[in-house]
Amino acid sequence: MFNISVSKSPIRHAVLAASFALLAAAPVAPSFASDPVVLTFSTVGDSRQDTSGPDETSIISNQVGVGTCYYPNTAGYLSNPGLTGQDCKWLQNSTAWSRIVRTIQSQKSNLLFFNGDMIMGYGKAGVPVTRNSTGVSEVVISNPAVSDILNSDLLNFYQQYSFWRGMVAPLMETGTYVVPVPGNHETQCKRCGKASVVENENAWRGVMGDLILDQTRLNNSLASTGLSLNASTWNLSNTPSSTAVINGVTNPDNISTSQQQLSYSFDIGSNHFSIINTDPVGNDSHAPYNWLDADLTAAVANGATHLFVFGHKPAFYYYYAGSNVSGTGLTTSASSSLYLTDATAATNFWAVISKHNATYFCGHEHVYNVSQPINNDTPTGGAAYQVIVGAGGSPFDDLLSSTSTPETVGTVTGEVTGSVTALESDRMYSWATVSIHQSGAVTMTTYGFDPTITNGSMNAALKTLGTFTLPTAK
């Protein structure tokens, strides 16, 4: 037995969250030889590359300064920091992301939920404008030249989306249906105050809308399972709305624009899947928890036995070794978790997840972490899981450090001065695969590989990070 005393300090929060996840993974997974898997899905997020700060392990020395890479700053372009020509143009970590795609193919997942930040985005996907650093006094170019169009955010958004779609096309062609989840790089404009804008929400619908509507292709991916989409639950009108009345309150989620194809839900058999936009226009870094509560309540009433929620930003931050934690507090962006933006709203959101025994999959933090928080200050002891799988290829948040040697997977040695002991898994490209068994049991296995991996062998250095049994809905 373990007697764990909970402290409210960010450092102890980190150790406890990591310790609990690893302890949960420690027991030998039950045998399911007589309980076959009937549905499998994988989930990961954050594959976009960053030209202003790529991960140091992905920099290619002979590519530094070779050409320019697109970036949504004043000029629109930056000198190549050392990416391949392909990644510089399309802003993906192609090596890591393609490796994950191939492994998910080999696992024969029926669906892949991608939890946001598949493109660098961060611009304003509208008509060509004059650029400035604030986005406030930009002027629409009334008679744009070809160069104005080619260098516009709109075209760059569509180019980046198209490359990402091309990378996941093999999944679609081999039986894995791809379900996209919006992230802040898709919805927000950085020079517009790092806020979501309607032009970007419209671009999302324009590029990703077919994946949110193609019932025939989804059912084809499910043909081998004996299950199918419950068409009566595939209703795009079931979305957070400015006119929605929930528990007698009009627009409790502060919605100002259409959220169709950004937040929605559907059922496959008795399994309910809810997708949420955690950065709606006018209410960035907020989950639509009132709508979600009503959605999950209705799902359980209709016989759903397992509830899976997919969003971009985590409810609660994971304090990894490189997160600049010190004795005086945390140095990080207020948008690094929903809680750091609005503690009350994030707590209410997690109360909905906990109330229904749902599992929440997210990204945004470019690390891997599995925890069962009760609330932000009590990161262990709950039934519901928060699963951060935001290491799909974006630069790792946990920075390399000469004073912080990562421990091996599965060990936590405790606190160290001014920091937290590093976990090897914090610097691994990682994802989760969930198996739903005939009996109704649901197991989740998480996988990862380190950034030194080559493409020579499919299984080289691939590690199982943890195995978990997910809860039944209530």
DRENZAFI-909330 format. One record per residue (C-alpha): y, x, z. Coordinates in steps of 0.1 Angstrom, whole numbers, plus 5000, padded with zeros to 4 digits. Layout:
<dovexs>
DOVEX      v      u      w
DOVEX      Y      X      Z
...
</dovexs>
This chain:
<dovexs>
DOVEX      v      u      w
DOVEX   5000   5000   5000
DOVEX   5036   5011   4994
DOVEX   5064   5004   5017
DOVEX   5096   5006   4996
DOVEX   5130   5003   5012
DOVEX   5156   4990   4988
DOVEX   5191   5005   4987
DOVEX   5220   4993   4966
DOVEX   5229   5028   4954
DOVEX   5226   5033   4916
DOVEX   5205   5065   4922
DOVEX   5179   5047   4944
DOVEX   5180   5018   4920
DOVEX   5169   5041   4892
DOVEX   5141   5057   4911
DOVEX   5128   5023   4924
DOVEX   5130   5007   4889
DOVEX   5112   5036   4873
DOVEX   5087   5039   4902
DOVEX   5078   5002   4901
DOVEX   5073   5003   4863
DOVEX   5050   5032   4866
DOVEX   5030   5018   4895
DOVEX   5026   4986   4876
DOVEX   5012   5006   4847
DOVEX   4988   5026   4869
DOVEX   4958   5002   4873
DOVEX   4932   5003   4847
DOVEX   4938   4976   4821
DOVEX   4913   4947   4824
DOVEX   4886   4945   4798
DOVEX   4891   4918   4772
DOVEX   4860   4923   4751
DOVEX   4850   4887   4756
DOVEX   4886   4874   4753
DOVEX   4898   4882   4718
DOVEX   4935   4886   4709
DOVEX   4948   4856   4689
DOVEX   4984   4867   4684
DOVEX   5002   4901   4685
DOVEX   5038   4910   4683
DOVEX   5058   4942   4686
DOVEX   5094   4947   4697
DOVEX   5119   4976   4695
DOVEX   5156   4980   4689
DOVEX   5184   5005   4680
DOVEX   5175   5025   4649
DOVEX   5210   5031   4636
DOVEX   5223   5066   4634
DOVEX   5257   5078   4647
DOVEX   5278   5102   4627
DOVEX   5302   5109   4656
DOVEX   5274   5118   4680
DOVEX   5239   5122   4666
DOVEX   5211   5132   4689
DOVEX   5210   5170   4691
DOVEX   5173   5171   4682
DOVEX   5179   5154   4649
DOVEX   5207   5178   4637
DOVEX   5197   5199   4606
DOVEX   5218   5231   4607
DOVEX   5220   5235   4569
DOVEX   5233   5200   4565
DOVEX   5263   5204   4588
DOVEX   5294   5198   4567
DOVEX   5275   5189   4536
DOVEX   5294   5158   4524
DOVEX   5308   5130   4544
DOVEX   5291   5101   4563
DOVEX   5306   5066   4567
DOVEX   5321   5057   4600
DOVEX   5343   5027   4609
DOVEX   5373   5049   4621
DOVEX   5407   5051   4606
DOVEX   5397   5072   4576
DOVEX   5363   5056   4571
DOVEX   5344   5089   4567
DOVEX   5335   5119   4589
DOVEX   5322   5153   4579
DOVEX   5284   5153   4580
DOVEX   5274   5163   4615
DOVEX   5240   5176   4602
DOVEX   5221   5145   4590
DOVEX   5199   5144   4559
DOVEX   5216   5131   4528
DOVEX   5197   5098   4532
DOVEX   5205   5093   4568
DOVEX   5241   5103   4563
DOVEX   5245   5076   4537
DOVEX   5225   5048   4553
DOVEX   5230   5058   4589
DOVEX   5194   5054   4601
DOVEX   5171   5078   4619
DOVEX   5146   5075   4590
DOVEX   5121   5099   4604
DOVEX   5117   5081   4638
DOVEX   5121   5046   4625
DOVEX   5096   5049   4596
DOVEX   5071   5064   4620
DOVEX   5074   5034   4643
DOVEX   5071   5010   4614
DOVEX   5039   5027   4602
DOVEX   5024   5026   4636
DOVEX   5032   4989   4641
DOVEX   5016   4983   4607
DOVEX   4984   5001   4620
DOVEX   4985   4979   4651
DOVEX   4985   4948   4628
DOVEX   5012   4930   4647
DOVEX   5018   4895   4634
DOVEX   5055   4897   4641
DOVEX   5081   4924   4649
DOVEX   5112   4914   4669
DOVEX   5140   4939   4663
DOVEX   5165   4938   4692
DOVEX   5197   4947   4675
DOVEX   5217   4977   4662
DOVEX   5197   4982   4630
DOVEX   5230   4993   4613
DOVEX   5259   5014   4623
DOVEX   5282   4985   4614
DOVEX   5311   4984   4639
DOVEX   5336   4976   4611
DOVEX   5350   4943   4599
DOVEX   5329   4929   4571
DOVEX   5357   4911   4553
DOVEX   5379   4917   4523
DOVEX   5393   4953   4517
DOVEX   5422   4961   4541
DOVEX   5444   4990   4548
DOVEX   5429   5010   4577
DOVEX   5444   5019   4611
DOVEX   5429   5029   4644
DOVEX   5436   4996   4662
DOVEX   5428   4970   4636
DOVEX   5458   4950   4647
DOVEX   5482   4956   4618
DOVEX   5458   4960   4590
DOVEX   5469   4944   4557
DOVEX   5446   4927   4532
DOVEX   5447   4946   4498
DOVEX   5456   4919   4474
DOVEX   5447   4937   4442
DOVEX   5420   4961   4454
DOVEX   5409   4990   4432
DOVEX   5372   4998   4427
DOVEX   5376   5026   4453
DOVEX   5390   5000   4478
DOVEX   5360   4978   4474
DOVEX   5335   5007   4475
DOVEX   5350   5020   4508
DOVEX   5353   4986   4524
DOVEX   5335   4977   4556
DOVEX   5320   4947   4538
DOVEX   5302   4968   4512
DOVEX   5291   4994   4538
DOVEX   5277   4966   4560
DOVEX   5257   4953   4531
DOVEX   5245   4987   4520
DOVEX   5233   4996   4555
DOVEX   5216   4962   4560
DOVEX   5199   4966   4526
DOVEX   5185   5000   4535
DOVEX   5172   4987   4568
DOVEX   5156   4957   4550
DOVEX   5140   4982   4526
DOVEX   5125   5002   4555
DOVEX   5109   4971   4570
DOVEX   5097   4957   4537
DOVEX   5063   4973   4540
DOVEX   5058   4953   4573
DOVEX   5066   4920   4555
DOVEX   5042   4929   4526
DOVEX   5013   4938   4549
DOVEX   5014   4907   4572
DOVEX   5040   4915   4599
DOVEX   5069   4890   4599
DOVEX   5102   4906   4609
DOVEX   5125   4887   4632
DOVEX   5160   4902   4635
DOVEX   5181   4899   4667
DOVEX   5218   4906   4665
DOVEX   5233   4936   4683
DOVEX   5268   4946   4691
DOVEX   5269   4970   4661
DOVEX   5262   4940   4639
DOVEX   5287   4916   4654
DOVEX   5315   4938   4669
DOVEX   5344   4956   4652
DOVEX   5352   4988   4670
DOVEX   5388   4993   4658
DOVEX   5395   4956   4666
DOVEX   5391   4963   4704
DOVEX   5353   4966   4702
DOVEX   5351   4929   4700
DOVEX   5329   4906   4679
DOVEX   5345   4890   4649
DOVEX   5336   4860   4628
DOVEX   5334   4881   4596
DOVEX   5305   4901   4610
DOVEX   5287   4870   4622
DOVEX   5290   4856   4587
DOVEX   5277   4889   4572
DOVEX   5247   4886   4596
DOVEX   5239   4852   4583
DOVEX   5244   4863   4547
DOVEX   5220   4892   4549
DOVEX   5195   4882   4576
DOVEX   5195   4844   4571
DOVEX   5164   4843   4549
DOVEX   5143   4859   4577
DOVEX   5154   4832   4600
DOVEX   5144   4804   4576
DOVEX   5113   4815   4557
DOVEX   5087   4792   4573
DOVEX   5062   4797   4545
DOVEX   5062   4835   4547
DOVEX   5060   4834   4585
DOVEX   5029   4811   4584
DOVEX   5013   4834   4559
DOVEX   5017   4862   4584
DOVEX   5000   4840   4610
DOVEX   4971   4828   4587
DOVEX   4945   4851   4603
DOVEX   4953   4839   4638
DOVEX   4946   4802   4633
DOVEX   4980   4795   4647
DOVEX   5012   4783   4628
DOVEX   5048   4777   4634
DOVEX   5056   4745   4651
DOVEX   5080   4731   4625
DOVEX   5095   4706   4650
DOVEX   5108   4734   4671
DOVEX   5123   4754   4642
DOVEX   5156   4736   4644
DOVEX   5187   4757   4636
DOVEX   5208   4730   4652
DOVEX   5193   4740   4685
DOVEX   5218   4767   4692
DOVEX   5247   4774   4716
DOVEX   5277   4753   4705
DOVEX   5313   4747   4714
DOVEX   5305   4710   4714
DOVEX   5273   4712   4735
DOVEX   5273   4692   4767
DOVEX   5249   4707   4793
DOVEX   5246   4692   4828
DOVEX   5277   4673   4822
DOVEX   5298   4703   4812
DOVEX   5311   4708   4776
DOVEX   5307   4743   4762
DOVEX   5295   4760   4793
DOVEX   5286   4792   4774
DOVEX   5322   4796   4760
DOVEX   5312   4795   4724
DOVEX   5340   4796   4698
DOVEX   5321   4802   4665
DOVEX   5289   4790   4649
DOVEX   5259   4806   4665
DOVEX   5234   4793   4639
DOVEX   5209   4820   4630
DOVEX   5223   4842   4658
DOVEX   5208   4823   4687
DOVEX   5178   4800   4682
DOVEX   5141   4795   4692
DOVEX   5107   4785   4679
DOVEX   5071   4780   4690
DOVEX   5039   4795   4677
DOVEX   5010   4776   4694
DOVEX   5019   4775   4731
DOVEX   5041   4806   4729
DOVEX   5079   4801   4729
DOVEX   5103   4826   4714
DOVEX   5140   4825   4721
DOVEX   5165   4848   4704
DOVEX   5200   4851   4719
DOVEX   5232   4868   4707
DOVEX   5246   4887   4737
DOVEX   5280   4893   4719
DOVEX   5293   4860   4705
DOVEX   5329   4860   4692
DOVEX   5353   4855   4721
DOVEX   5327   4861   4748
DOVEX   5313   4896   4743
DOVEX   5286   4909   4766
DOVEX   5276   4874   4777
DOVEX   5242   4857   4772
DOVEX   5243   4819   4766
DOVEX   5223   4813   4797
DOVEX   5231   4776   4800
DOVEX   5217   4769   4765
DOVEX   5188   4792   4773
DOVEX   5179   4773   4805
DOVEX   5179   4740   4786
DOVEX   5158   4756   4758
DOVEX   5132   4771   4781
DOVEX   5130   4739   4802
DOVEX   5123   4719   4771
DOVEX   5097   4744   4759
DOVEX   5078   4742   4792
DOVEX   5080   4704   4791
DOVEX   5065   4706   4756
DOVEX   5035   4727   4768
DOVEX   5047   4763   4763
DOVEX   5026   4786   4785
DOVEX   5045   4819   4777
DOVEX   5082   4824   4772
DOVEX   5096   4854   4754
DOVEX   5133   4860   4752
DOVEX   5149   4886   4729
DOVEX   5185   4899   4731
DOVEX   5204   4931   4726
DOVEX   5221   4940   4759
DOVEX   5200   4943   4791
DOVEX   5209   4921   4821
DOVEX   5208   4951   4844
DOVEX   5215   4988   4836
DOVEX   5187   5014   4839
DOVEX   5201   5045   4856
DOVEX   5183   5072   4838
DOVEX   5187   5109   4846
DOVEX   5215   5115   4822
DOVEX   5236   5084   4830
DOVEX   5263   5104   4849
DOVEX   5255   5089   4882
DOVEX   5272   5107   4911
DOVEX   5278   5100   4947
DOVEX   5310   5081   4939
DOVEX   5296   5057   4914
DOVEX   5286   5053   4877
DOVEX   5305   5067   4848
DOVEX   5295   5046   4818
DOVEX   5308   5019   4795
DOVEX   5314   4985   4811
DOVEX   5294   4970   4782
DOVEX   5263   4990   4790
DOVEX   5247   4959   4806
DOVEX   5257   4923   4810
DOVEX   5260   4929   4847
DOVEX   5286   4957   4844
DOVEX   5307   4933   4823
DOVEX   5304   4901   4843
DOVEX   5282   4904   4874
DOVEX   5282   4866   4881
DOVEX   5273   4856   4845
DOVEX   5245   4883   4843
DOVEX   5231   4872   4876
DOVEX   5230   4836   4864
DOVEX   5213   4847   4832
DOVEX   5186   4866   4851
DOVEX   5182   4836   4874
DOVEX   5172   4816   4843
DOVEX   5147   4843   4832
DOVEX   5132   4844   4867
DOVEX   5132   4806   4871
DOVEX   5109   4802   4841
DOVEX   5088   4834   4845
DOVEX   5101   4845   4810
DOVEX   5099   4881   4797
DOVEX   5132   4895   4785
DOVEX   5131   4922   4757
DOVEX   5163   4941   4749
DOVEX   5177   4974   4737
DOVEX   5213   4987   4737
DOVEX   5204   5015   4761
DOVEX   5187   5041   4740
DOVEX   5159   5047   4765
DOVEX   5126   5030   4776
DOVEX   5123   5012   4809
DOVEX   5102   4983   4822
DOVEX   5112   4967   4855
DOVEX   5108   4934   4875
DOVEX   5142   4930   4891
DOVEX   5151   4902   4915
DOVEX   5187   4910   4909
DOVEX   5209   4940   4901
DOVEX   5207   4953   4937
DOVEX   5170   4946   4941
DOVEX   5153   4961   4910
DOVEX   5117   4955   4921
DOVEX   5096   4926   4934
DOVEX   5103   4898   4909
DOVEX   5077   4882   4886
DOVEX   5098   4883   4854
DOVEX   5100   4915   4834
DOVEX   5131   4932   4818
DOVEX   5117   4954   4790
DOVEX   5142   4979   4775
DOVEX   5129   4993   4742
DOVEX   5162   5006   4727
DOVEX   5148   5039   4715
DOVEX   5140   5030   4679
DOVEX   5158   5060   4664
DOVEX   5193   5059   4677
DOVEX   5207   5090   4696
DOVEX   5190   5091   4730
DOVEX   5213   5081   4759
DOVEX   5194   5105   4782
DOVEX   5209   5138   4771
DOVEX   5191   5171   4770
DOVEX   5200   5192   4801
DOVEX   5191   5227   4811
DOVEX   5191   5216   4847
DOVEX   5170   5185   4842
DOVEX   5135   5193   4830
DOVEX   5116   5160   4823
DOVEX   5086   5152   4844
DOVEX   5054   5141   4826
DOVEX   5049   5105   4819
DOVEX   5036   5086   4849
DOVEX   5053   5106   4877
DOVEX   5085   5102   4897
DOVEX   5093   5129   4922
DOVEX   5122   5112   4938
DOVEX   5159   5118   4940
DOVEX   5176   5150   4933
DOVEX   5212   5160   4942
DOVEX   5237   5139   4922
DOVEX   5211   5127   4897
DOVEX   5177   5111   4892
DOVEX   5145   5130   4883
DOVEX   5141   5128   4845
DOVEX   5112   5109   4830
DOVEX   5096   5122   4798
DOVEX   5096   5086   4785
DOVEX   5134   5085   4787
DOVEX   5135   5108   4757
DOVEX   5109   5092   4736
DOVEX   5111   5069   4706
DOVEX   5093   5039   4719
DOVEX   5083   5003   4714
DOVEX   5062   4975   4730
DOVEX   5033   4956   4715
DOVEX   5022   4924   4732
DOVEX   4987   4908   4728
DOVEX   4981   4872   4735
DOVEX   4945   4865   4743
DOVEX   4923   4834   4737
DOVEX   4922   4827   4774
DOVEX   4960   4827   4776
DOVEX   4962   4861   4792
DOVEX   4991   4882   4779
DOVEX   4991   4920   4780
DOVEX   5019   4944   4770
DOVEX   5013   4980   4761
DOVEX   5043   5004   4755
DOVEX   5041   5035   4733
DOVEX   5062   5065   4726
DOVEX   5065   5099   4709
DOVEX   5090   5127   4715
DOVEX   5117   5138   4691
DOVEX   5099   5170   4681
DOVEX   5072   5150   4663
DOVEX   5065   5157   4626
DOVEX   5051   5132   4601
DOVEX   5020   5151   4596
DOVEX   4997   5130   4617
DOVEX   5000   5093   4625
DOVEX   4987   5097   4660
DOVEX   5000   5132   4668
DOVEX   5017   5131   4703
DOVEX   5017   5093   4704
DOVEX   5014   5083   4741
DOVEX   5007   5051   4759
DOVEX   5036   5047   4784
DOVEX   5023   5017   4803
DOVEX   5001   4986   4803
DOVEX   5013   4954   4819
DOVEX   5002   4918   4824
DOVEX   5030   4894   4816
DOVEX   5035   4862   4837
DOVEX   5027   4826   4828
DOVEX   5057   4802   4822
DOVEX   5069   4778   4848
</dovexs>
